[in-house]
């Protein structure tokens, strides 16, 4: 240890940092300063945004903060729009979709498009087990539960007629052109 107490302090060579009366941090690169000489510079919690002339502004840039918030909101809206083209389907009984017989169980449905013509795909896990065209129809009120509406065919089997989604004010109406005998075809 040296006899000089200032010699034992850690020093920051080449930079002198001080706090100006207007709240800005001012630095000088030509002097030697002690880290403990001014505690204000070491405890600054705000990120510095550098301006010209060697002055560092400690205030947040409101425009950049607003821009970041706006972009995050847009990303959330886009994500929720993509999520609306996916739903779940629980079949209580073996049911025919577009001429393919599906066992009872849980499935995921995805569709692309809006309005009269959407392409509907039914997934069991990651595998597509059926695909058909469907139509988006508006419902009067949001549905309370996910549900599958089936119709009984002439031979007693079931065909999927509509898929309704919890919390949504629309349903997917299945076009049953893909084979299978419907009740209209059996009533001659």
C-alpha distance (Angstrom), angle and dihedral (degrees) to the residues before:
residue distance angle dihedral
X1 . . .
X2 3.74 . .
X3 3.78 125.6 .
X4 3.79 91.3 -120.0
X5 3.87 110.2 84.2
X6 3.80 92.0 -158.3
X7 3.80 90.2 58.2
X8 3.83 90.7 63.9
X9 3.83 94.4 56.0
X10 3.81 118.7 96.5
X11 3.76 108.8 -109.4
X12 3.77 135.3 -156.1
X13 3.77 107.0 -139.3
X14 3.78 120.6 -145.8
X15 3.83 99.6 8.7
X16 3.78 129.1 85.3
X17 3.78 113.7 -171.0
X18 3.80 124.6 -169.2
X19 3.78 137.4 160.9
X20 3.81 116.1 -113.2
X21 3.85 120.1 -144.5
X22 3.82 91.4 -108.0
X23 3.83 91.9 61.2
X24 3.82 97.3 -100.7
X25 3.78 124.2 127.1
X26 3.80 111.8 -125.1
X27 3.79 122.2 -163.0
X28 3.77 136.3 -168.3
X29 3.79 120.6 -162.4
X30 3.80 96.8 -160.3
X31 3.81 102.8 69.4
X32 3.79 137.8 65.8
X33 3.82 116.0 -120.3
X34 3.78 136.6 -175.0
X35 3.81 117.7 -123.1
X36 3.79 89.0 -136.9
X37 3.80 95.8 48.1
X38 3.79 93.2 82.9
X39 3.83 115.4 23.3
X40 3.79 92.5 -173.7
X41 3.78 95.7 73.4
X42 3.81 92.9 51.1
X43 3.83 94.4 49.7
X44 3.81 98.9 49.0
X45 3.80 105.5 131.2
X46 3.79 99.2 -175.8
X47 3.80 122.6 88.8
X48 3.76 113.4 -110.4
X49 3.78 121.0 -119.0
X50 3.80 107.5 -160.6
X51 3.79 120.5 -134.5
X52 3.80 128.7 -175.4
X53 3.78 120.6 -79.8
X54 3.80 98.8 43.5
X55 3.82 95.2 -74.3
X56 3.79 119.1 130.7
X57 3.80 116.8 -153.5
X58 3.81 113.9 -146.4
X59 3.82 96.2 -164.2
X60 3.80 121.6 100.8
X61 3.77 118.2 -108.5
X62 3.80 102.5 -116.3
X63 3.80 94.2 -161.3
X64 3.81 93.0 56.9
X65 3.81 91.6 46.2
X66 3.81 91.3 50.3
X67 3.80 91.7 46.8
X68 3.81 91.3 52.4
X69 3.81 92.0 48.5
X70 3.79 91.0 48.6
X71 3.82 92.5 51.3
X72 3.81 91.3 48.3
X73 3.81 90.4 51.9
X74 3.81 91.6 50.3
X75 3.81 90.0 50.7
X76 3.81 91.3 51.9
X77 3.80 92.5 49.1
X78 3.80 91.6 48.8
X79 3.80 90.8 48.8
X80 3.79 92.9 51.5
X81 3.80 91.1 48.4
X82 3.79 90.2 55.1
X83 3.79 91.7 46.8
X84 3.82 91.5 57.0
X85 3.81 90.4 70.4
X86 3.79 91.4 66.3
X87 3.78 131.1 69.0
X88 3.75 144.4 152.4
X89 3.78 130.1 -100.7
X90 3.80 124.3 -162.8
X91 3.80 116.1 -169.2
X92 3.80 116.5 -160.5
X93 3.81 94.1 -171.5
X94 3.82 134.9 25.4
X95 3.81 104.1 -77.7
X96 3.79 134.9 -173.9
X97 3.81 120.2 -127.5
X98 3.81 117.4 -176.1
X99 3.79 91.0 -20.1
X100 3.84 94.6 -49.8
X101 3.78 118.8 114.0
X102 3.82 113.0 -134.1
X103 3.79 122.7 -164.3
X104 3.79 119.9 -126.0
X105 3.80 112.6 -84.9
X106 3.79 144.5 85.1
X107 3.80 122.1 -46.5
X108 3.80 137.3 172.4
X109 3.79 120.7 -129.5
X110 3.79 126.5 -157.8
X111 3.76 128.3 -178.7
X112 3.76 137.8 -174.5
X113 3.77 125.1 -149.0
X114 3.79 135.6 20.7
X115 3.77 136.8 -108.7
X116 3.80 125.4 17.1
X117 3.79 99.1 -7.1
X118 3.78 122.9 44.1
X119 3.76 126.6 153.5
X120 3.81 108.9 -126.3
X121 3.80 122.6 -160.8
X122 3.79 124.6 -172.3
X123 3.81 117.0 -151.2
X124 3.78 130.6 -163.2
X125 3.80 101.4 -166.2
X126 3.81 104.8 -40.7
X127 3.81 96.3 -30.6
X128 3.81 122.5 97.2
X129 3.80 106.2 -128.0
X130 3.82 99.1 174.5
X131 3.78 139.7 5.1
X132 3.77 131.4 -172.3
X133 3.75 142.3 146.8
X134 3.78 120.0 -87.9
X135 3.77 140.2 176.5
X136 3.82 127.9 -127.4
X137 3.81 109.7 -128.7
X138 3.80 126.3 -173.3
X139 3.80 119.0 -122.6
X140 3.80 125.1 -151.3
X141 3.81 95.1 -121.9
X142 3.80 135.1 12.3
X143 3.78 112.2 -86.3
X144 3.81 119.2 -108.5
X145 3.80 95.4 -146.9
X146 3.78 141.8 15.5
X147 3.80 106.5 -97.3
X148 3.78 142.2 171.3
X149 3.80 119.4 -142.2
X150 3.79 112.8 -152.7
X151 3.79 133.0 -173.8
X152 3.77 125.9 -147.7
X153 3.79 115.2 -118.7
X154 3.81 124.3 -143.4
X155 3.81 91.3 -99.1
X156 3.83 92.3 52.8
X157 3.81 96.5 -103.3
X158 3.81 122.1 125.3
X159 3.81 128.4 -117.2
X160 3.79 125.1 -166.5
X161 3.82 110.7 -111.1
X162 3.81 104.1 169.6
X163 3.81 141.8 1.9
X164 3.81 118.9 -148.5
X165 3.81 124.4 -166.2
X166 3.81 128.6 -147.5
X167 3.80 113.4 -107.6
X168 3.82 93.8 7.9
X169 3.81 128.1 113.8
X170 3.78 94.2 -146.4
X171 3.78 139.3 63.4
X172 3.79 135.7 -160.9
X173 3.79 113.6 -116.4
X174 3.79 110.5 -155.2
X175 3.79 118.9 -138.0
X176 3.78 105.8 -139.3
X177 3.80 97.0 -156.3
X178 3.78 92.1 117.8
X179 3.79 97.7 90.6
X180 3.78 134.6 -82.1
X181 3.77 122.3 109.7
X182 3.77 112.6 -87.5
X183 3.78 125.5 -159.8
X184 3.80 91.6 -101.3
X185 3.79 91.4 56.4
X186 3.80 92.8 50.5
X187 3.82 96.1 50.1
X188 3.81 103.5 83.2
